[in-house]
Amino acid sequence: LPMIVTTKIPMQEKYNLKYMEEKGVSLSFKNKKELKEHVSTLLDDQDKLNEMAEKTKVFRKNAISDLSNFILSMPDADYSQLKACPINIKKVKKQVKAKVRQANRAELKRARNLKQRKKLKEIGEIK
């Protein structure tokens, strides 16, 4: 399916978003108004939705090759050390899982704090 993606993403993902938009399989939004416009457009314009959906099919066939070529074409990137540095996939997976758990804990804590503030506002303890 086509994607609608927020532009509030980490810098390294901005290149991926740009690539997906150039391929015609994704739209991006900066605020609720733009999100609403994109959703309305796709719901109202079945041809555009179908066109984007068709592009995702073609896009998936060569996705890895196309994406790697796109990444390697970035002018500021230096990949000269990649061949000399083997990647330990197990270590990378472990680090990613740890970072995801850490981010989830932080998000849960933030959500709890927001919920507590809301309750305090409801009972008049804070404004």
MARRO-614064 format. One record per residue: residue in three letters; chain; x, y, z of N, C-alpha, C in turn. Coordinates in Angstrom, 1 decimal. Layout:
(ALA, A, (X, Y, Z), (X, Y, Z), (X, Y, Z))
...
***
This chain:
(LEU, A, (0.8, -1.2, 0.0), (0.0, 0.0, 0.0), (0.9, 1.2, 0.0))
(PRO, A, (0.4, 2.3, -0.6), (1.1, 3.6, -0.5), (1.2, 4.0, 1.0))
(MET, A, (2.2, 4.9, 1.2), (2.3, 5.4, 2.6), (2.2, 6.9, 2.7))
(ILE, A, (1.7, 7.3, 3.9), (1.7, 8.7, 4.2), (2.6, 8.8, 5.5))
(VAL, A, (3.7, 9.5, 5.3), (4.7, 9.5, 6.4), (4.9, 10.9, 6.9))
(THR, A, (5.1, 11.0, 8.2), (5.4, 12.3, 8.8), (6.8, 12.7, 8.5))
(THR, A, (7.1, 14.0, 8.4), (8.4, 14.5, 8.1), (9.2, 14.6, 9.4))
(LYS, A, (8.6, 14.3, 10.5), (9.3, 14.4, 11.8), (9.9, 13.1, 12.1))
(ILE, A, (11.0, 12.8, 11.4), (11.7, 11.5, 11.5), (13.2, 11.8, 11.6))
(PRO, A, (13.9, 10.8, 12.1), (15.4, 11.0, 12.2), (16.0, 11.3, 10.9))
(MET, A, (17.1, 12.1, 10.9), (17.7, 12.5, 9.7), (18.0, 11.4, 8.7))
(GLN, A, (18.5, 10.3, 9.2), (18.9, 9.2, 8.2), (17.7, 8.7, 7.5))
(GLU, A, (16.5, 8.8, 8.1), (15.3, 8.3, 7.4), (14.8, 9.3, 6.4))
(LYS, A, (15.2, 10.6, 6.5), (14.7, 11.6, 5.5), (15.2, 11.2, 4.1))
(TYR, A, (16.3, 10.6, 3.9), (16.8, 10.1, 2.6), (15.9, 9.0, 2.1))
(ASN, A, (15.5, 8.1, 3.0), (14.6, 7.1, 2.6), (13.2, 7.6, 2.2))
(LEU, A, (12.7, 8.6, 2.9), (11.5, 9.2, 2.6), (11.5, 9.9, 1.2))
(LYS, A, (12.6, 10.7, 1.0), (12.8, 11.3, -0.3), (12.8, 10.3, -1.4))
(TYR, A, (13.5, 9.2, -1.2), (13.6, 8.2, -2.2), (12.2, 7.6, -2.5))
(MET, A, (11.4, 7.3, -1.5), (10.1, 6.8, -1.6), (9.1, 7.8, -2.3))
(GLU, A, (9.3, 9.0, -2.0), (8.4, 10.1, -2.7), (8.8, 10.2, -4.1))
(GLU, A, (10.1, 10.1, -4.4), (10.5, 10.2, -5.8), (10.0, 9.0, -6.6))
(LYS, A, (9.9, 7.8, -6.0), (9.4, 6.6, -6.7), (7.8, 6.6, -6.8))
(GLY, A, (7.2, 7.6, -6.1), (5.8, 7.7, -6.2), (5.0, 6.8, -5.3))
(VAL, A, (5.6, 6.2, -4.3), (4.9, 5.3, -3.4), (4.6, 5.9, -2.0))
(SER, A, (4.9, 7.1, -1.8), (4.8, 7.7, -0.5), (4.4, 9.2, -0.6))
(LEU, A, (3.7, 9.7, 0.4), (3.5, 11.1, 0.5), (3.9, 11.5, 1.9))
(SER, A, (4.3, 12.8, 2.1), (4.7, 13.2, 3.5), (3.9, 14.4, 3.9))
(PHE, A, (3.9, 14.5, 5.3), (3.1, 15.6, 5.8), (3.9, 16.2, 7.0))
(LYS, A, (3.7, 17.6, 7.2), (4.4, 18.3, 8.3), (3.4, 18.6, 9.4))
(ASN, A, (2.1, 18.6, 9.1), (1.1, 18.9, 10.2), (-0.2, 18.2, 9.9))
(LYS, A, (-1.2, 18.3, 10.8), (-2.4, 17.7, 10.7), (-3.2, 18.1, 9.4))
(LYS, A, (-3.1, 19.3, 9.0), (-3.8, 19.8, 7.8), (-3.3, 19.1, 6.6))
(GLU, A, (-2.0, 19.0, 6.4), (-1.4, 18.3, 5.3), (-1.8, 16.8, 5.3))
(LEU, A, (-1.8, 16.2, 6.5), (-2.2, 14.8, 6.6), (-3.6, 14.6, 6.1))
(LYS, A, (-4.5, 15.5, 6.6), (-5.9, 15.4, 6.2), (-6.1, 15.6, 4.7))
(GLU, A, (-5.3, 16.5, 4.1), (-5.4, 16.7, 2.7), (-5.0, 15.5, 1.9))
(HIS, A, (-3.9, 14.9, 2.3), (-3.4, 13.6, 1.6), (-4.4, 12.5, 1.8))
(VAL, A, (-4.9, 12.3, 2.9), (-5.9, 11.2, 3.1), (-7.1, 11.5, 2.3))
(SER, A, (-7.6, 12.7, 2.3), (-8.8, 13.1, 1.5), (-8.5, 12.9, 0.0))
(THR, A, (-7.3, 13.3, -0.5), (-7.0, 13.1, -1.9), (-7.0, 11.7, -2.3))
(LEU, A, (-6.4, 10.8, -1.4), (-6.3, 9.4, -1.8), (-7.7, 8.7, -1.7))
(LEU, A, (-8.5, 9.2, -0.8), (-9.9, 8.6, -0.7), (-10.8, 9.1, -1.8))
(ASP, A, (-10.6, 10.3, -2.2), (-11.4, 10.9, -3.3), (-10.9, 10.5, -4.7))
(ASP, A, (-9.6, 10.3, -4.9), (-9.0, 10.1, -6.2), (-8.6, 8.6, -6.2))
(GLN, A, (-9.5, 7.7, -6.6), (-9.2, 6.3, -6.7), (-8.1, 6.0, -7.7))
(ASP, A, (-8.0, 6.8, -8.8), (-7.0, 6.6, -9.8), (-5.6, 6.8, -9.2))
(LYS, A, (-5.4, 7.9, -8.4), (-4.1, 8.2, -7.8), (-3.7, 7.1, -6.8))
(LEU, A, (-4.7, 6.7, -6.0), (-4.4, 5.6, -5.0), (-4.0, 4.3, -5.8))
(ASN, A, (-4.7, 4.0, -6.8), (-4.4, 2.8, -7.6), (-3.0, 2.9, -8.3))
(GLU, A, (-2.7, 4.1, -8.8), (-1.4, 4.4, -9.4), (-0.3, 4.2, -8.4))
(MET, A, (-0.5, 4.7, -7.2), (0.6, 4.6, -6.2), (0.7, 3.1, -5.7))
(ALA, A, (-0.4, 2.4, -5.7), (-0.4, 1.0, -5.3), (0.3, 0.2, -6.3))
(GLU, A, (0.1, 0.5, -7.6), (0.8, -0.2, -8.7), (2.3, 0.0, -8.6))
(LYS, A, (2.7, 1.3, -8.3), (4.1, 1.6, -8.2), (4.8, 0.8, -7.1))
(THR, A, (4.0, 0.5, -6.0), (4.6, -0.2, -4.9), (5.0, -1.7, -5.4))
(LYS, A, (4.2, -2.2, -6.3), (4.4, -3.6, -6.7), (5.8, -3.6, -7.5))
(VAL, A, (5.9, -2.6, -8.4), (7.2, -2.6, -9.2), (8.3, -2.2, -8.3))
(PHE, A, (8.1, -1.3, -7.4), (9.1, -0.9, -6.4), (9.7, -2.0, -5.6))
(ARG, A, (8.8, -2.9, -5.2), (9.3, -4.1, -4.3), (10.2, -5.0, -5.1))
(LYS, A, (10.0, -5.2, -6.4), (10.8, -6.2, -7.1), (12.3, -5.8, -7.1))
(ASN, A, (12.7, -4.6, -7.2), (14.1, -4.2, -7.2), (14.4, -3.3, -6.0))
(ALA, A, (13.7, -3.4, -5.0), (13.9, -2.5, -3.8), (15.3, -2.4, -3.3))
(ILE, A, (15.8, -3.6, -3.0), (17.1, -3.6, -2.4), (18.2, -3.1, -3.3))
(SER, A, (18.2, -3.5, -4.5), (19.2, -3.0, -5.5), (19.0, -1.5, -5.7))
(ASP, A, (17.8, -1.0, -5.9), (17.6, 0.4, -6.2), (18.0, 1.2, -4.9))
(LEU, A, (17.6, 0.7, -3.8), (17.9, 1.5, -2.6), (19.4, 1.5, -2.3))
(SER, A, (20.1, 0.4, -2.5), (21.5, 0.4, -2.3), (22.2, 1.4, -3.3))
(ASN, A, (21.8, 1.4, -4.6), (22.4, 2.3, -5.5), (22.1, 3.7, -5.2))
(PHE, A, (20.9, 4.0, -4.7), (20.5, 5.4, -4.3), (21.4, 5.8, -3.1))
(ILE, A, (21.6, 4.9, -2.1), (22.4, 5.3, -0.9), (23.8, 5.5, -1.3))
(LEU, A, (24.4, 4.6, -2.2), (25.7, 4.8, -2.6), (26.0, 6.0, -3.5))
(SER, A, (24.9, 6.5, -4.1), (25.0, 7.7, -4.9), (25.1, 9.0, -4.1))
(MET, A, (24.8, 9.0, -2.8), (24.8, 10.2, -2.0), (26.2, 10.8, -2.0))
(PRO, A, (26.3, 12.1, -2.4), (27.6, 12.7, -2.6), (28.4, 12.9, -1.3))
(ASP, A, (27.8, 13.0, -0.2), (28.5, 13.3, 1.1), (28.9, 12.0, 1.8))
(ALA, A, (28.4, 10.9, 1.3), (28.6, 9.6, 2.0), (30.0, 9.1, 1.8))
(ASP, A, (30.6, 8.5, 2.8), (31.9, 7.8, 2.6), (31.8, 6.4, 3.1))
(TYR, A, (31.8, 5.5, 2.1), (31.6, 4.1, 2.4), (32.9, 3.3, 2.2))
(SER, A, (34.0, 4.0, 2.2), (35.3, 3.3, 1.9), (35.7, 2.3, 2.9))
(GLN, A, (35.2, 2.5, 4.2), (35.6, 1.6, 5.2), (34.7, 0.3, 5.3))
(LEU, A, (33.6, 0.3, 4.6), (32.7, -0.9, 4.7), (33.3, -2.2, 4.4))
(LYS, A, (34.1, -2.3, 3.4), (34.7, -3.6, 3.0), (35.6, -4.1, 4.0))
(ALA, A, (36.4, -3.2, 4.7), (37.3, -3.6, 5.7), (36.7, -3.9, 7.0))
(CYS, A, (35.5, -3.6, 7.2), (34.8, -3.7, 8.5), (33.7, -4.7, 8.4))
(PRO, A, (33.9, -6.0, 8.8), (32.7, -6.9, 8.7), (31.7, -6.5, 9.8))
(ILE, A, (30.4, -6.7, 9.4), (29.3, -6.4, 10.3), (28.9, -7.6, 11.1))
(ASN, A, (28.9, -7.4, 12.4), (28.4, -8.5, 13.3), (26.9, -8.3, 13.5))
(ILE, A, (26.1, -9.1, 12.7), (24.7, -9.0, 12.6), (24.1, -9.2, 14.0))
(LYS, A, (24.5, -10.2, 14.7), (24.0, -10.5, 16.1), (24.2, -9.4, 17.0))
(LYS, A, (25.3, -8.7, 16.9), (25.6, -7.6, 17.8), (24.7, -6.4, 17.4))
(VAL, A, (24.5, -6.2, 16.1), (23.6, -5.1, 15.7), (22.2, -5.3, 16.1))
(LYS, A, (21.7, -6.6, 16.0), (20.3, -6.9, 16.4), (20.2, -6.7, 17.9))
(LYS, A, (21.2, -7.1, 18.7), (21.1, -6.9, 20.1), (21.1, -5.4, 20.5))
(GLN, A, (21.9, -4.6, 19.8), (21.9, -3.2, 20.1), (20.6, -2.5, 19.7))
(VAL, A, (20.1, -2.9, 18.5), (18.8, -2.4, 18.1), (17.7, -2.7, 19.1))
(LYS, A, (17.6, -3.9, 19.5), (16.6, -4.3, 20.4), (16.7, -3.5, 21.7))
(ALA, A, (17.9, -3.3, 22.2), (18.2, -2.6, 23.4), (17.7, -1.1, 23.3))
(LYS, A, (18.0, -0.5, 22.1), (17.6, 0.9, 21.9), (16.1, 1.0, 21.8))
(VAL, A, (15.4, 0.0, 21.1), (14.0, 0.0, 21.0), (13.3, -0.1, 22.4))
(ARG, A, (13.9, -1.1, 23.2), (13.3, -1.2, 24.6), (13.5, 0.1, 25.4))
(GLN, A, (14.7, 0.7, 25.2), (14.9, 2.0, 25.9), (14.0, 3.1, 25.4))
(ALA, A, (13.7, 3.2, 24.1), (12.8, 4.2, 23.6), (11.4, 3.9, 24.0))
(ASN, A, (11.0, 2.6, 24.1), (9.7, 2.3, 24.5), (9.5, 2.6, 26.0))
(ARG, A, (10.5, 2.4, 26.8), (10.4, 2.7, 28.2), (10.2, 4.3, 28.4))
(ALA, A, (11.0, 5.0, 27.6), (10.9, 6.5, 27.7), (9.6, 7.0, 27.3))
(GLU, A, (9.0, 6.4, 26.2), (7.7, 6.8, 25.7), (6.6, 6.4, 26.7))
(LEU, A, (6.7, 5.3, 27.3), (5.7, 4.9, 28.3), (5.8, 5.8, 29.5))
(LYS, A, (7.0, 6.2, 29.9), (7.1, 7.1, 31.0), (6.5, 8.5, 30.7))
(ARG, A, (6.8, 8.9, 29.5), (6.2, 10.2, 29.0), (4.7, 10.2, 29.0))
(ALA, A, (4.2, 9.1, 28.5), (2.7, 8.9, 28.4), (2.1, 8.9, 29.8))
(ARG, A, (2.8, 8.2, 30.8), (2.3, 8.2, 32.1), (2.3, 9.6, 32.7))
(ASN, A, (3.4, 10.4, 32.5), (3.5, 11.7, 33.0), (2.4, 12.6, 32.4))
(LEU, A, (2.1, 12.5, 31.1), (1.0, 13.2, 30.5), (-0.3, 12.9, 31.1))
(LYS, A, (-0.5, 11.6, 31.3), (-1.8, 11.2, 31.9), (-2.0, 11.7, 33.3))
(GLN, A, (-0.9, 11.7, 34.1), (-0.9, 12.2, 35.5), (-1.2, 13.7, 35.4))
(ARG, A, (-0.6, 14.5, 34.5), (-0.8, 15.9, 34.4), (-2.3, 16.2, 34.1))
(LYS, A, (-2.8, 15.4, 33.2), (-4.2, 15.5, 32.8), (-5.1, 15.3, 34.0))
(LYS, A, (-4.8, 14.3, 34.8), (-5.7, 14.1, 36.0), (-5.5, 15.2, 36.9))
(LEU, A, (-4.3, 15.7, 37.1), (-4.2, 16.8, 38.1), (-4.9, 18.1, 37.6))
(LYS, A, (-4.9, 18.3, 36.3), (-5.6, 19.4, 35.7), (-7.2, 19.2, 35.9))
(GLU, A, (-7.6, 18.0, 35.8), (-9.1, 17.7, 35.9), (-9.5, 18.0, 37.4))
(ILE, A, (-8.7, 17.7, 38.3), (-9.1, 18.0, 39.7), (-8.7, 19.4, 40.2))
(GLY, A, (-8.1, 20.1, 39.3), (-7.7, 21.5, 39.7), (-6.5, 21.7, 40.4))
(GLU, A, (-5.6, 20.7, 40.5), (-4.3, 20.9, 41.2), (-3.3, 21.7, 40.4))
(ILE, A, (-3.4, 21.6, 39.1), (-2.5, 22.5, 38.3), (-3.3, 23.0, 37.1))
(LYS, A, (-2.8, 24.1, 36.5), (-3.5, 24.7, 35.4), (-2.8, 24.5, 34.1))
***
